[in-house]
């Protein structure tokens, strides 16, 4: 007698195998999704950490720039940085992580009320693991897929420029008030007396200040003996000296209304800020 195959049992076995395969496929999908989600979370966390790192470096680089603005931008238009990227990072204290790279532009200048404002721009970038890397072409920065921060030398130098110009104007106003005070307190109020210069310095000089001898002298020297030297800061926002001229061109030491000039150099060679003080009549 022959045995017939047990078809119900065979079909149950096949169904069980198919069920196991389906469960395995489902588990694989779940695991893949979990891994992908974990990768996304890890990438987002990494990007956040890199951004925090870049923002801290930005503060260090900005502080360094402000402290070294005069020397950094002394070269003028078209010049390269006096320090390379590695030196700037070392001086600023910014640590390099994730292959971060500092890019430094050439020096650019823009016209100001007097002279120019010259500056560099800094970009600090962390490249992405994939996609285009950051690059600098001339003064044009292309971040590619990188995260980056920038430091605007234009803003820094503009602030220093405006502060220096404000200093000169305040000094000019103080000296003009002092001139008026000296003139009014004199026994003889005479508009033909040049109170900006001492006797013998100019044709009509009779004031309490020192003679600039036809050119410019340091402000502290000019104020020596006037009694108001302590009211003045003899340097501009870059730490460069303020000079005074009370005799010789461009000061008018010949006829009323007499004038004197305050001048202070800009860091980029050959340019100055200037304030003219006019005799109150």
C-alpha angles and dihedrals in degrees: 000000000000123000118236118219116258099241098181091055092047092051091048090054093051091048091051091051091049090049092051091049091049091050091048091050090049092049090049090053092048091048092047091050091048092050091047091050090048090050090052091049091048092049092049090048091049092050090050092050091048092050092051089049092050093049091053091049089049091057091049092048093047092050090049092049093052091049093049102031096118095054095036094057100032093108097072132212117359096007124131125237115280087224129048123232095264092052093048092050091049093048093046093048093235109151121220116236134158090019090294114184131204117217120197122196125218115260117279129188134202130193117262135184087276120019119325140304111230126193150153127229123223127205122187114193140181109207121227119242089242136029132032118344121230117267142177120222110185102311094331114105119205111193096193106187094331129119109233148167129207137212115211112217088185090066093044096048093042090055091049091046093051092046091051093047089049090051092053092047092049090049090049092052091049093049092047090052090048090050090052091048093050091046095048093046093052118105088235118044103204124161089205091068115094104220091178091074135043125245112287094021097087132011092262101023119144106141136120097249130096122258118256089205097228097314142043129310131181112280093237089055091047092051095045110128095008095104094232102078092108090063094065137074107215096208136064127231091281091051092253118140128266113225132197133211122191099157130047133016129000090021116078107231097154109072142002128309087052120197139195130196134227115200135179129179125243114227093249106080123262099018129103143180116232139190125190121213115204126204110254109234 
